[in-house]
Amino acid sequence: MKLDIKWLGFFAIAFGVFASVTEQTSAQILVPKVTDYFGLSLPHAQWIMLAYILTVCALFMPLGKIADKIGRKPIFLTGLITLMLGGIIGSIATTYSVILIAKVIAGFGGASIEANGMAMIADVFGRKQRGKAMGLYMSIIGFSAIAGPLIGGYLTNIYNWRALFIFNVILCGLGIIIALIIFRNKELNIQPNQITGAFSFDWRGSFLSTATLLIFLLVITFGNQEGWTSLYISSGIFLCLLLFFLFIWQEKTTKDPLLDLNFFKIKTFSLSVTTRFLAFLSMSFSGFLMPFYLIQIMGFTTTTVGVLLAPGALSMAIIGPFSGQLSDKIGTKWLTAFGMAISGSALIFLAYLNINSSITAILLGLTLQGCGAGIFMSPNNSAIMNSIDSSHFGIGSGFMNLIRATASLSGIAIATTIVVITMTQLNFEPNLSNITDSSDNGIKLSFISGMKNSFTIAGFIMYVSAIISIIRGEPKSMNNS
């Protein structure tokens, strides 16, 4: 296969992944604006992001597995079409409920694209270039994370929040055209895994995993509001645990499980997955709360916020591939631990931001966090993939995406709960529209106190992750196939 054909395939896949990731990262700018437009409380505001993340979370594994059986190209293209449909609905939404519907539909599209993106790139470049492909994929994610807030800030500042949805419709439309043209080339080697026998799918396992995630989120979101000992929350906790154990039983007994539980018998895999979850959990605290701090506490425009958020994501995108290449030479555990320690220190630093903090301090904290993420992410991914057989690469990458999405979803809910508890204890209603309308600094200081508590907890979670990374060691046998 000619090199130019490979890069054309890479471009088509990268364009689709870019559209999907910018849909999620631009929500950092979208949520505060929609919150102010509809006069939402913080618990309601979080659902704009959670509706998308939860849908993606529930569908990563099912769509990845279906794509392995019927082909990755049709699932990828379906994702672009569905993502565009979500953008169309969001652009004409007149109520908060319609916004949520648009985000759920877009979430289906995002899951279809991201569940197959890394596997398709690995197909195009072949097994001998797998490490390079993973590094390039991370760069796509990183630069998309930069573009999302920048584009979102510019469009909402010049026009309004609806322009974000319209932009994504245009982006997806272009992605569909590009993919249809390039994917037609027969030299482009994007194939599903060879699976024998009739089509079968673990629908029961898929339903149980989705239901478990949904109830888990509801419990975390409404636990403080309803009371952790209330009948509603207690029943939710019991039902969540019941569904989780039923899912485990289903996966152990079915012939073709949604998730192969034997992976967790591998020490490096299980502990690396744990640190990945804890890392994304911690990073989502700042990812969700910082835009509120910058826009509604500090009073920056959305364009300025986009610029302030960019250096952290740029640092991650630039450092990530180099860190991954270095880990091939010196191993993964120390780089992973070092990166997580830096990210933890950055979160502790951000915890001390206040109403008078300088732009320099804000940039320093966010950039330091991005550097830490760039250092640990590629080595940690390599540790996971190198600890399992190459024949499970597709399932492994799908599960890694699931972990990322689940952790982000959980982190947003937990960070919101901490801020709500703090503001309530200080006798302020956790409604961020009140911050914009009020000249009283008391409500702003109460939010900052909640943010400080959240970031401090997130920082120490990162430190725990660093310790786990050291304990896990290196994969016993590197997967070089």
VEXNUKE-565626 format. One record per residue (C-alpha): residue number from 0; residue in one letter; x, y, z. Coordinates in pm, whole numbers, plus 32768, in hexadecimal, padded with zeros to 4 digits. Example, Ala and Ser with C-alpha at 12.3 -4.5 7.8 and 13.67 -1.06 7.14 Angstrom:
0  A  84CE  7E3E  830C $
1  S  8557  7F96  82CA $
END
This chain:
0  M  8000  8000  8000 $
1  K  808A  8152  7F9F $
2  L  80E8  8247  80AD $
3  D  8006  8357  8024 $
4  I  7EDA  826F  803B $
5  K  7F2B  822F  81A8 $
6  W  7F33  839F  81F4 $
7  L  7DF1  83DF  8136 $
8  G  7D4E  82D4  8210 $
9  F  7DE7  8370  8344 $
10  F  7D5F  84C4  82DE $
11  A  7BFC  843F  82AF $
12  I  7BFE  8391  8401 $
13  A  7CA3  84B9  84AC $
14  F  7B9D  85A8  8423 $
15  G  7A84  84D5  84B4 $
16  V  7B32  84B2  8604 $
17  F  7B72  8629  8604 $
18  A  79FD  866C  85D1 $
19  S  79A2  8581  86EC $
20  V  7A9E  8603  87EA $
21  T  7A5A  8774  87A3 $
22  E  78E8  872B  87DE $
23  Q  7943  86C1  8940 $
24  T  7A56  87BD  8992 $
25  S  7998  88EA  890D $
26  A  788F  8896  8A12 $
27  Q  797B  8937  8B10 $
28  I  7916  8A82  8A71 $
29  L  77B5  8A1C  8A11 $
30  V  7740  89B1  8B6C $
31  P  7774  8AFF  8C23 $
32  K  76C7  8BBB  8B07 $
33  V  759C  8ACF  8AF7 $
34  T  758D  8AD0  8C73 $
35  D  756F  8C4A  8C75 $
36  Y  747A  8C4E  8B4E $
37  F  7384  8B5C  8BF0 $
38  G  73CD  8BC3  8D5A $
39  L  7439  8A67  8DC5 $
40  S  74BF  89EE  8F12 $
41  L  7613  8943  8F20 $
42  P  757D  87E3  8F44 $
43  H  74AA  8822  8E0C $
44  A  75D1  88BC  8D52 $
45  Q  76A7  8787  8D7D $
46  W  75AB  86B7  8CBB $
47  I  75FF  8771  8B79 $
48  M  7755  86CD  8B86 $
49  L  76E4  8591  8C34 $
50  A  75D6  8545  8B32 $
51  Y  76E5  852B  8A2A $
52  I  77E7  847B  8B03 $
53  L  76EF  837E  8B90 $
54  T  7676  831E  8A34 $
55  V  77DA  82F7  89B6 $
56  C  7831  8233  8AEE $
57  A  7714  813E  8ABD $
58  L  775A  8103  894B $
59  F  78D6  80F1  892C $
60  M  78EF  7F7B  8962 $
61  P  77B0  7F0F  88AD $
62  L  77FB  7FDF  8775 $
63  G  7969  7F77  8776 $
64  K  790A  7E0A  8784 $
65  I  77FC  7E2A  8678 $
66  A  78F7  7EDD  8598 $
67  D  79EB  7DBC  85C3 $
68  K  78E0  7CD7  8534 $
69  I  7833  7D9D  8422 $
70  G  7949  7E91  83C6 $
71  R  79DC  7FD2  8450 $
72  K  7999  80B3  8325 $
73  P  7819  80AA  8335 $
74  I  7817  80E3  84AE $
75  F  790D  8206  8488 $
76  L  7838  82A9  8378 $
77  T  76F9  8271  8440 $
78  G  77A2  8325  8560 $
79  L  77E9  8458  848B $
80  I  7682  8463  840D $
81  T  75F3  8440  856D $
82  L  76E2  8545  85F9 $
83  M  766D  8636  84EA $
84  L  7500  85EE  8540 $
85  G  7543  8644  86AD $
86  G  75DC  878E  863F $
87  I  74AC  87E5  856A $
88  I  73BC  87A3  868C $
89  G  7496  8867  8781 $
90  S  74AB  8994  869B $
91  I  732F  89BE  8695 $
92  A  72ED  895F  8802 $
93  T  7205  8A45  88C3 $
94  T  7203  8988  8A0D $
95  Y  72FE  88E6  8AF7 $
96  S  7260  8790  8AB6 $
97  V  729F  87A7  893F $
98  I  740C  87FC  8984 $
99  L  7426  86B9  8A4C $
100  I  7385  85F1  8931 $
101  A  747D  8687  8839 $
102  K  75A0  8626  891B $
103  V  7523  84BE  893C $
104  I  7509  849B  87C2 $
105  A  7660  8538  8796 $
106  G  76E4  8447  889D $
107  F  767C  831F  87C6 $
108  G  773F  83B5  86A6 $
109  G  786D  83FE  877D $
110  A  7875  829A  8801 $
111  S  7862  820B  869F $
112  I  7988  82E0  862F $
113  E  7A6D  82C8  875E $
114  A  7A31  8155  879D $
115  N  7AC0  810E  8643 $
116  G  7BB7  822B  860C $
117  M  7CEB  818F  86AD $
118  A  7CA3  8036  861C $
119  M  7C7B  80C6  84BD $
120  I  7DC2  8185  84D5 $
121  A  7E70  804A  8551 $
122  D  7DE0  7F91  8423 $
123  V  7E5D  8097  832F $
124  F  7FC0  80A8  83B7 $
125  G  7FE6  7F35  8408 $
126  R  8068  7E87  853E $
127  K  81D2  7EF0  850D $
128  Q  816E  805E  852A $
129  R  8077  8032  8647 $
130  G  8138  810A  873C $
131  K  8151  8222  8640 $
132  A  7FDE  8207  85F6 $
133  M  7F84  8220  8767 $
134  G  805E  8354  878B $
135  L  7FBA  83F9  8660 $
136  Y  7E63  83A4  86E6 $
137  M  7EB8  844C  8830 $
138  S  7F29  8581  8772 $
139  I  7DD6  858F  86C6 $
140  I  7D2A  8583  8818 $
141  G  7E13  868C  88A6 $
142  F  7DEF  8783  8789 $
143  S  7C78  874A  8781 $
144  A  7C70  879F  88F4 $
145  I  7D1F  88E7  889E $
146  A  7C3F  8937  8778 $
147  G  7AF8  88F3  8832 $
148  P  7B14  8A0A  8937 $
149  L  7BB9  8AFA  883F $
150  I  7AAE  8ACB  8736 $
151  G  799E  8AC7  883D $
152  G  7A1E  8C07  88DD $
153  Y  7A37  8CBC  8790 $
154  L  78E2  8C53  870B $
155  T  7821  8C96  884D $
156  N  78CB  8DE8  8876 $
157  I  7889  8E59  870F $
158  Y  7736  8DB0  86E5 $
159  N  7694  8CD8  87F6 $
160  W  7695  8B74  887C $
161  R  75C2  8AF5  8759 $
162  A  76E7  8B3D  866F $
163  L  77A5  8A20  8718 $
164  F  76A0  8923  86A9 $
165  I  7697  89B4  8549 $
166  F  7812  899F  8530 $
167  N  7809  8830  858F $
168  V  76FF  87EB  8486 $
169  I  77E4  8880  837D $
170  L  7911  87C1  8403 $
171  C  7857  8674  83FE $
172  G  77D4  86B7  82A0 $
173  L  7936  86E8  8223 $
174  G  79A6  85B2  82E1 $
175  I  789C  84DD  823A $
176  I  7902  8554  80DF $
177  I  7A75  851A  8122 $
178  A  7A39  83C0  81B5 $
179  L  7957  8351  8098 $
180  I  7A5C  83B7  7F96 $
181  I  7B91  8329  8042 $
182  F  7AF9  81EC  80D4 $
183  R  7A9A  817B  7F75 $
184  N  7C0B  813B  7F28 $
185  K  7C39  7FC2  7F31 $
186  E  7DAA  7FE8  7F8B $
187  L  7D47  8081  80D9 $
188  N  7D59  7F58  81C4 $
189  I  7C43  7F96  82C1 $
190  Q  7BAC  7E44  8311 $
191  P  7AE6  7DAE  8431 $
192  N  7B7E  7C91  84F6 $
193  Q  7B3B  7B3B  845E $
194  I  7A25  7AA6  8534 $
195  T  7996  7954  84DF $
196  G  7831  78E3  8515 $
197  A  76E9  799D  850A $
198  F  76CA  7AFE  858E $
199  S  7698  7AFC  8704 $
200  F  76A1  7C10  8804 $
201  D  7692  7C23  897E $
202  W  7556  7CF7  898B $
203  R  7514  7C96  8AF4 $
204  G  7670  7D02  8B60 $
205  S  764D  7E46  8A9D $
206  F  7500  7E95  8B46 $
207  L  7585  7E43  8CA1 $
208  S  76BC  7F1B  8C76 $
209  T  75EF  8040  8BF3 $
210  A  74EF  8028  8D0D $
211  T  7601  800F  8E12 $
212  L  76AC  814A  8D92 $
213  L  7568  820F  8D7E $
214  I  74F9  81BB  8EDF $
215  F  7657  81FA  8F66 $
216  L  7650  8359  8ED2 $
217  L  74F4  83A2  8F56 $
218  V  755C  833B  90B5 $
219  I  7691  841A  90AF $
220  T  75D6  8541  9017 $
221  F  74AB  8543  9103 $
222  G  754E  84B0  9239 $
223  N  7589  85FE  92E1 $
224  Q  743B  8690  9274 $
225  E  7367  8569  92E8 $
226  G  7442  84FD  940C $
227  W  7530  83D6  9402 $
228  T  7459  8311  94F6 $
229  S  7310  8358  9444 $
230  L  7242  823B  93B7 $
231  Y  727A  82B9  9253 $
232  I  73F5  82BF  926D $
233  S  7413  8182  933E $
234  S  733E  80C8  9241 $
235  G  7414  8153  9128 $
236  I  7555  80DA  91CE $
237  F  74C0  7F80  9205 $
238  L  7441  7F6A  909E $
239  C  758F  7FE2  9013 $
240  L  764C  7ED6  90D4 $
241  L  7550  7DCC  906E $
242  L  756C  7E24  8EFD $
243  F  76E7  7E2D  8F16 $
244  F  76FA  7CCE  8FA6 $
245  L  7601  7C54  8EA1 $
246  F  76E2  7CE7  8D94 $
247  I  7811  7C33  8E23 $
248  W  774D  7AEC  8E2E $
249  Q  76D8  7B1E  8CC7 $
250  E  7839  7B5D  8C4A $
251  K  78BD  7A29  8CFE $
252  T  77B4  793F  8C73 $
253  T  777D  79B6  8B0E $
254  K  7849  7923  89EE $
255  D  7880  7A72  8943 $
256  P  7893  7B77  8A5C $
257  L  7887  7CEC  8A2A $
258  L  79BC  7D02  8B09 $
259  D  7AB4  7BE5  8B41 $
260  L  7AE6  7BDF  8CBB $
261  N  7C26  7B13  8C95 $
262  F  7CD6  7C5B  8C45 $
263  F  7CBC  7CBA  8DB3 $
264  K  7D88  7B8D  8E1E $
265  I  7EB3  7C3E  8D83 $
266  K  7F4C  7D1D  8E90 $
267  T  7FDC  7E22  8DA3 $
268  F  7E96  7E40  8CE5 $
269  S  7DB4  7E5E  8E15 $
270  L  7E90  7F5A  8ECF $
271  S  7ED4  8028  8D94 $
272  V  7D5E  8038  8D4F $
273  T  7D2A  80A6  8EB9 $
274  T  7E25  81C1  8E98 $
275  R  7D8B  8228  8D4B $
276  F  7C36  823F  8DF0 $
277  L  7CB7  8307  8F19 $
278  A  7D7E  83F2  8E38 $
279  F  7C59  844B  8D57 $
280  L  7B76  8463  8E89 $
281  S  7C5E  856A  8F1F $
282  M  7C93  862D  8DDB $
283  S  7B1D  864A  8D9F $
284  F  7AFD  8713  8EE3 $
285  S  7BC0  8832  8E4B $
286  G  7B37  87F8  8CED $
287  F  79D5  8836  8D6A $
288  L  7A09  893F  8E78 $
289  M  7B17  8A1E  8DE0 $
290  P  7A38  8AB1  8CCC $
291  F  793B  8B16  8DD5 $
292  Y  7A50  8BB6  8EA3 $
293  L  7AE1  8C6F  8D78 $
294  I  7999  8CEA  8CE3 $
295  Q  78B5  8D27  8E0D $
296  I  79AE  8D70  8F22 $
297  M  7AC8  8E1E  8E68 $
298  G  79E5  8EB5  8D5C $
299  F  7AB6  8E52  8C2B $
300  T  7A16  8E3D  8AD5 $
301  T  79EC  8CE7  8A38 $
302  T  7AFB  8D3B  893A $
303  T  7BF2  8D86  8A51 $
304  V  7B90  8C46  8B03 $
305  G  7BD3  8B7F  89C8 $
306  V  7D31  8C17  89B6 $
307  L  7D72  8BD1  8B28 $
308  L  7D0C  8A64  8B07 $
309  A  7DDC  8A28  89CD $
310  P  7F40  8A15  8A5F $
311  G  7EEA  88EE  8B3F $
312  A  7E5D  8823  8A20 $
313  L  7F7B  8890  893B $
314  S  807C  881C  8A3C $
315  M  7FD2  86C9  8A4F $
316  A  7FC6  86A3  88D4 $
317  I  8136  86FF  88A5 $
318  I  81CB  8641  89CB $
319  G  80F7  8505  89A5 $
320  P  819D  846B  886F $
321  F  82FD  84B0  88F9 $
322  S  82A2  8417  8A48 $
323  G  8217  82E4  8999 $
324  Q  8353  82BA  88CB $
325  L  842C  82E3  8A03 $
326  S  8362  81DC  8ABD $
327  D  83BE  80E0  89AE $
328  K  8529  810A  8A1C $
329  I  851A  8134  8B98 $
330  G  83CC  8092  8BEF $
331  T  8279  811D  8C4B $
332  K  8250  8120  8DC4 $
333  W  8338  823F  8E27 $
334  L  82C1  8327  8D12 $
335  T  815A  82DA  8D6B $
336  A  8196  831C  8EDD $
337  F  825C  845A  8E96 $
338  G  814E  84E6  8DB3 $
339  M  803B  849C  8EAC $
340  A  8102  8542  8FC4 $
341  I  8126  867C  8EEE $
342  S  7FB1  867F  8EA0 $
343  G  7F61  8650  9010 $
344  S  8040  8777  906D $
345  A  7F98  884A  8F5F $
346  L  7E41  8800  8FF2 $
347  I  7EB8  8861  914F $
348  F  7F3E  89A4  90B7 $
349  L  7DF1  89EB  900A $
350  A  7D3E  89B0  9155 $
351  Y  7DD4  8AF7  91D5 $
352  L  7D4C  8BD2  90BE $
353  N  7C6C  8CE8  913E $
354  I  7BA7  8E15  90CA $
355  N  7CE7  8EE0  90A0 $
356  S  7DC4  8DDB  8FF6 $
357  S  7E95  8E4B  8ECD $
358  I  7E83  8DC3  8D6D $
359  T  7FEA  8D4E  8D9A $
360  A  7F89  8C76  8EC4 $
361  I  7E62  8BE3  8E07 $
362  L  7F37  8B93  8CD4 $
363  L  804A  8AFC  8DAB $
364  G  7F5A  8A0D  8E59 $
365  L  7EA8  899F  8D1C $
366  T  7FEB  8977  8C55 $
367  L  808C  88AD  8D6C $
368  Q  7F5D  87C8  8D73 $
369  G  7F72  879A  8BF9 $
370  C  80E4  8745  8C0D $
371  G  80A1  8640  8D18 $
372  A  7F89  85A6  8C4A $
373  G  8068  859A  8B17 $
374  I  817A  84E8  8BD8 $
375  F  80A3  83D7  8C74 $
376  M  7F9C  8394  8B6B $
377  S  8063  82ED  8A53 $
378  P  8136  820D  8B3B $
379  N  7FFE  81A6  8BFA $
380  N  7F4B  814F  8AB5 $
381  S  8079  8086  8A45 $
382  A  807F  7FC9  8B8F $
383  I  7F13  7F65  8B5E $
384  M  7F3A  7EF8  89F4 $
385  N  8085  7E46  8A30 $
386  S  7FF0  7D77  8B49 $
387  I  7EEE  7CCB  8A69 $
388  D  7F0C  7BFE  892C $
389  S  7EFD  7CBC  87E2 $
390  S  7DC9  7BF5  877A $
391  H  7D07  7CB9  8884 $
392  F  7D81  7E0D  880D $
393  G  7C2A  7E82  8798 $
394  I  7B77  7E20  88D8 $
395  G  7C93  7EAD  89A8 $
396  S  7C8A  8001  88FF $
397  G  7B0F  800B  891A $
398  F  7B24  7FC5  8A8D $
399  M  7C2A  80D7  8AB6 $
400  N  7B39  81D0  8A1A $
401  L  7A28  8151  8AFF $
402  I  7B06  8189  8C2F $
403  R  7B54  82EB  8BBD $
404  A  79E8  8342  8B85 $
405  T  796D  829D  8CC6 $
406  A  7A77  834C  8D94 $
407  S  7A23  849E  8CFB $
408  L  78B2  8465  8D3A $
409  S  78F0  8402  8EA5 $
410  G  79E1  8521  8EE0 $
411  I  78EB  8628  8E68 $
412  A  77DE  859C  8F4B $
413  I  78C7  8588  9079 $
414  A  7958  86E5  9042 $
415  T  77F8  8773  9025 $
416  T  7790  86C6  9166 $
417  I  78BB  8754  9223 $
418  V  7876  88B7  91AA $
419  V  7701  8899  91F7 $
420  I  7748  8817  9356 $
421  T  7842  892F  9399 $
422  M  7761  8A47  9317 $
423  T  7636  89BC  93D6 $
424  Q  76FE  89AB  9519 $
425  L  775C  8B19  94E6 $
426  N  75E7  8B6D  94BE $
427  F  75F0  8BB7  9349 $
428  E  7511  8B1C  9240 $
429  P  75E7  8A5F  9140 $
430  N  754F  8B19  9017 $
431  L  765D  8BAB  8F3B $
432  S  7571  8CA4  8E95 $
433  N  7567  8D4F  8FEA $
434  I  76DE  8D83  8FD4 $
435  T  76BA  8E47  8E90 $
436  D  7596  8F15  8F0F $
437  S  761F  8F5E  906A $
438  S  7713  906F  90CC $
439  D  774D  8FBD  9219 $
440  N  789D  8F0D  9220 $
441  G  781E  8E1B  9328 $
442  I  7786  8D27  922E $
443  K  78C1  8D3B  9157 $
444  L  799C  8CED  9284 $
445  S  78BC  8BC7  92DD $
446  F  78EB  8B36  9180 $
447  I  7A64  8B69  9198 $
448  S  7A63  8AB1  92E8 $
449  G  79AF  898D  9244 $
450  M  7AA1  8992  9122 $
451  K  7BC8  898F  9214 $
452  N  7B3C  885E  92C8 $
453  S  7B04  87AD  917C $
454  F  7C5E  87F0  90F0 $
455  T  7D0A  8792  9236 $
456  I  7C5D  8640  9237 $
457  A  7CAC  8611  90C4 $
458  G  7E1B  865E  9101 $
459  F  7E3D  8556  920E $
460  I  7D8C  8458  9130 $
461  M  7E9D  849A  902E $
462  Y  7FA9  845B  9133 $
463  V  7F07  830D  9188 $
464  S  7F08  82B8  9014 $
465  A  807C  8301  9002 $
466  I  80BF  820E  911F $
467  I  7FEB  8100  9078 $
468  S  80AF  8131  8F33 $
469  I  81F5  80E8  8FE8 $
470  I  8163  7FB4  9092 $
471  R  80D7  7F1C  8F51 $
472  G  822C  7EF1  8EB0 $
473  E  8260  7EB0  8D3E $
474  P  81AB  7DBA  8C57 $
475  K  8252  7C63  8C6B $
476  S  8264  7C46  8AF2 $
477  M  8257  7D67  8A00 $
478  N  8165  7D44  88E0 $
479  N  8231  7D94  87AB $
480  S  8161  7CE4  86A6 $
END
